[in-house]
Amino acid sequence: MKLLKISLCVFIAMYLSACGYNEGVRTAEPVSYVYFTGNAEGAEVTVGKGEAFVVDKLGARNIYKVATGKQQVTITKNGVTVVNRIVLLGDGQSKEFNVPK
């Protein structure tokens, strides 16, 4: 009888503790990166339908996070559109945009 009570208590404890176990794979949200070279400092950039941002650092070590997929990239400097391209950005991919002088 004592063995039955102990076995039942152990079974209930194992059953209740298993309810809190989460199983699954967690993945990060897909993101791409862009960076700028050339005469891009101070330029205003819009990627897709995202908010515009101003480029303050140049080169491959200064990347900006953007959404993945087919995006229209518009770079405006001093009120003039200098780059207007449609690009396909993959997850984890970096893309360079050279702004002409």
C-alpha positions, 0 to 999 in steps of 0.5 A, a space after each residue: 500500500 505504501 509503495 502504491 502511494 509513493 508511486 502515485 505521488 511520483 507519477 502526479 509530480 512528473 505529470 504536473 511538471 511536464 505541463 510546463 515544458 515548452 518544446 519547439 524551435 525559435 527563429 529570429 525574424 528575417 532581416 537584411 542589411 544595407 551599407 553605403 559608399 561614395 558620396 552618401 554621408 548625409 543622404 536620406 534613404 527610404 527602403 520599401 515602406 519603412 521610415 526614412 533614415 539619414 546615412 551618417 556612417 559609410 562602409 561595410 562595417 556600418 550596416 543598417 537593418 532593413 526588411 527582407 524581400 523585394 524592396 524599392 531603395 530610394 536615396 535622396 541627397 540635397 533634395 535630389 533623388 540620386 539612386 532609385 532601385 528595386 532590389 531583392 534582399 535575402 535573409 542575412 544578406 548585405 547589399 552595398 549602395 554606391 552614391 555617385 558624386 
